[in-house]
Amino acid sequence: ESKSPTRDSGKFVAMEELIDQIDRIRMRIYRRRESMTRLDATRIAAELKRLLADCPANWLSLPALHFELAQTYALLGPEYFEDAAKCYRAAIGAEDKAGRVPIAAIEQLANIEARLGESRGRPVLVDRAIERLRDLDKAAGDTVNQPLRKAAAAGVKTNVERASLAGAAYKRKAAIYAREIVAGKSAPAAIKQFNDAVRASIDAYQAVSCRQADKDFDPYPALNWLALKSLDGGDGASVEVCRRCAELSNEN
């Protein structure tokens, strides 16, 4: 049976054709991301719904389709984060016989949940995101019952993307409590939660920032660590990381 993309009376007859159309939409979003308005996002969301109306009903349960939709909704802005989260959950929860949903889907679901938690002022959503990331580390055999930076010092190879997402999630949690502190709500408890979240974010970013000699050293978590670390003073390690980030910047 041929899987080449063809159309008949406006209907999709091959899953690859539908996924290709969604990919094209996502590329358009990437190209216009800086200038995209809410009205643009509304129009794109409507376009996605029209595409789904043009496909066989049984495709709507396929995990690969949910994964493609999730990635696209996630680019449309906070108003569509819930749609993205639902699609990620559907992609992860379904039986993926074709093996087209990567582990990154769980990481990106956690990222979306953390962003939702921050926008809604709900730290419980951020905690759920962090727990998903910790569960992935458990499945990979990483040390998760101690701070990430201690695991790194012990020689445990930490997943850079996952540690960065964890650092970002803790930072979003800190932002929630920072707003509560400014508003004068439950100040003592909020201050403790804020401090704990900042320290956890520093640990996560630092775990993958101390390998500046590595050829695959990533400045992104390093710069986030440096910014947070500056809250309680720098140290010799921070200086070396700064130098490495500067070197990479000059190379580019």
DANOR-V194377 format. One record per pair of residues at least 4 apart in sequence whose ideal C-beta (glycine too) atoms are under 7 Angstrom apart, sorted by the first residue. I is the first residue (numbers start at 1). J is the second residue. If there is no record, write none. Layout:
i: {I & I}
j: {J & J}
This chain:
i: {3 & 3 & 4 & 5 & 5 & 5 & 5 & 6 & 6 & 7 & 7 & 7 & 8 & 10 & 11 & 12 & 12 & 12 & 12 & 15 & 15 & 16 & 17 & 18 & 18 & 18 & 18 & 19 & 19 & 19 & 20 & 21 & 21 & 22 & 22 & 22 & 22 & 22 & 23 & 24 & 25 & 25 & 25 & 25 & 25 & 26 & 26 & 26 & 26 & 27 & 28 & 29 & 29 & 29 & 29 & 32 & 32 & 33 & 36 & 36 & 38 & 39 & 40 & 41 & 41 & 41 & 41 & 41 & 42 & 43 & 44 & 44 & 45 & 45 & 45 & 46 & 47 & 48 & 48 & 48 & 49 & 50 & 52 & 55 & 59 & 60 & 61 & 63 & 63 & 63 & 63 & 63 & 63 & 64 & 64 & 64 & 64 & 65 & 66 & 66 & 66 & 66 & 67 & 67 & 67 & 67 & 67 & 68 & 69 & 69 & 70 & 70 & 70 & 70 & 70 & 73 & 73 & 73 & 73 & 74 & 74 & 74 & 74 & 76 & 78 & 80 & 81 & 81 & 81 & 81 & 82 & 82 & 83 & 84 & 84 & 85 & 85 & 85 & 85 & 85 & 86 & 87 & 88 & 88 & 88 & 88 & 88 & 89 & 89 & 90 & 91 & 91 & 92 & 92 & 92 & 92 & 96 & 96 & 101 & 103 & 103 & 104 & 105 & 106 & 106 & 106 & 107 & 107 & 107 & 107 & 107 & 108 & 109 & 109 & 110 & 110 & 110 & 110 & 110 & 110 & 111 & 111 & 112 & 113 & 113 & 113 & 113 & 114 & 114 & 114 & 114 & 114 & 114 & 115 & 115 & 116 & 116 & 117 & 117 & 117 & 117 & 117 & 117 & 118 & 118 & 118 & 118 & 120 & 121 & 121 & 123 & 123 & 123 & 124 & 125 & 126 & 126 & 126 & 126 & 127 & 128 & 129 & 129 & 130 & 130 & 130 & 130 & 131 & 132 & 133 & 133 & 133 & 133 & 134 & 134 & 135 & 136 & 136 & 137 & 137 & 137 & 138 & 142 & 142 & 142 & 143 & 143 & 143 & 146 & 146 & 147 & 148 & 148 & 148 & 148 & 148 & 148 & 149 & 149 & 149 & 149 & 150 & 151 & 151 & 151 & 152 & 152 & 152 & 152 & 158 & 158 & 158 & 159 & 160 & 160 & 160 & 160 & 161 & 162 & 163 & 163 & 163 & 163 & 163 & 164 & 164 & 164 & 164 & 164 & 165 & 166 & 166 & 167 & 167 & 167 & 167 & 167 & 167 & 168 & 169 & 170 & 170 & 170 & 170 & 170 & 171 & 171 & 172 & 173 & 173 & 174 & 174 & 174 & 174 & 174 & 175 & 176 & 177 & 177 & 177 & 177 & 177 & 178 & 178 & 179 & 180 & 180 & 180 & 181 & 181 & 181 & 181 & 185 & 186 & 187 & 188 & 189 & 190 & 191 & 192 & 193 & 194 & 195 & 196 & 197 & 198 & 198 & 198 & 199 & 200 & 201 & 201 & 202 & 202 & 202 & 202 & 203 & 205 & 205 & 205 & 205 & 205 & 206 & 206 & 208 & 208 & 209 & 209 & 209 & 209 & 210 & 211 & 212 & 212 & 212 & 212 & 217 & 218 & 219 & 219 & 219 & 220 & 221 & 222 & 222 & 222 & 223 & 223 & 224 & 225 & 226 & 226 & 226 & 226 & 229 & 229 & 230 & 234 & 234 & 236 & 237 & 238 & 239 & 240 & 241 & 242 & 243 & 244 & 245 & 246 & 247 & 248}
j: {14 & 16 & 14 & 14 & 16 & 17 & 20 & 13 & 14 & 11 & 12 & 13 & 13 & 54 & 54 & 17 & 18 & 54 & 55 & 19 & 59 & 20 & 21 & 22 & 51 & 55 & 65 & 23 & 64 & 68 & 24 & 25 & 51 & 26 & 51 & 68 & 69 & 72 & 27 & 28 & 29 & 44 & 47 & 48 & 72 & 30 & 71 & 72 & 75 & 31 & 32 & 33 & 36 & 44 & 75 & 36 & 40 & 75 & 40 & 41 & 42 & 43 & 44 & 45 & 76 & 77 & 79 & 80 & 46 & 47 & 48 & 76 & 49 & 76 & 80 & 50 & 51 & 52 & 69 & 72 & 53 & 54 & 60 & 59 & 65 & 65 & 94 & 67 & 91 & 94 & 96 & 100 & 101 & 68 & 98 & 100 & 101 & 69 & 70 & 87 & 90 & 91 & 71 & 91 & 100 & 101 & 105 & 72 & 73 & 87 & 74 & 84 & 87 & 88 & 91 & 80 & 83 & 84 & 87 & 81 & 84 & 108 & 112 & 80 & 119 & 84 & 85 & 112 & 115 & 116 & 86 & 116 & 87 & 88 & 112 & 89 & 109 & 112 & 113 & 116 & 90 & 91 & 92 & 105 & 108 & 109 & 112 & 93 & 109 & 94 & 101 & 105 & 101 & 105 & 106 & 109 & 100 & 101 & 105 & 107 & 136 & 108 & 109 & 110 & 132 & 136 & 111 & 133 & 161 & 162 & 165 & 112 & 113 & 132 & 114 & 129 & 132 & 133 & 165 & 169 & 115 & 165 & 116 & 117 & 125 & 128 & 129 & 118 & 126 & 129 & 168 & 169 & 172 & 119 & 172 & 120 & 125 & 122 & 123 & 125 & 126 & 129 & 172 & 126 & 172 & 175 & 176 & 125 & 176 & 179 & 127 & 173 & 176 & 128 & 129 & 130 & 169 & 172 & 173 & 131 & 132 & 133 & 169 & 134 & 166 & 169 & 170 & 135 & 136 & 137 & 162 & 165 & 166 & 138 & 144 & 139 & 140 & 162 & 142 & 144 & 162 & 144 & 151 & 156 & 158 & 151 & 154 & 156 & 150 & 151 & 203 & 152 & 158 & 163 & 203 & 204 & 207 & 153 & 203 & 206 & 207 & 154 & 156 & 158 & 207 & 156 & 158 & 207 & 210 & 163 & 207 & 208 & 163 & 164 & 208 & 218 & 221 & 165 & 166 & 167 & 204 & 207 & 208 & 221 & 168 & 205 & 208 & 220 & 221 & 169 & 170 & 204 & 171 & 201 & 204 & 205 & 221 & 224 & 172 & 173 & 174 & 197 & 200 & 201 & 204 & 175 & 201 & 176 & 177 & 197 & 178 & 194 & 197 & 198 & 201 & 179 & 180 & 181 & 190 & 193 & 194 & 197 & 182 & 194 & 183 & 185 & 186 & 190 & 187 & 190 & 191 & 194 & 190 & 190 & 191 & 192 & 193 & 194 & 195 & 196 & 197 & 198 & 199 & 200 & 201 & 202 & 228 & 231 & 203 & 204 & 205 & 228 & 206 & 225 & 228 & 229 & 207 & 209 & 221 & 224 & 225 & 228 & 210 & 225 & 218 & 221 & 221 & 222 & 225 & 241 & 237 & 217 & 217 & 240 & 241 & 244 & 244 & 222 & 223 & 245 & 248 & 224 & 225 & 226 & 241 & 245 & 227 & 245 & 228 & 229 & 230 & 238 & 241 & 242 & 234 & 238 & 234 & 238 & 239 & 240 & 241 & 242 & 243 & 244 & 245 & 246 & 247 & 248 & 249 & 250 & 251 & 252}
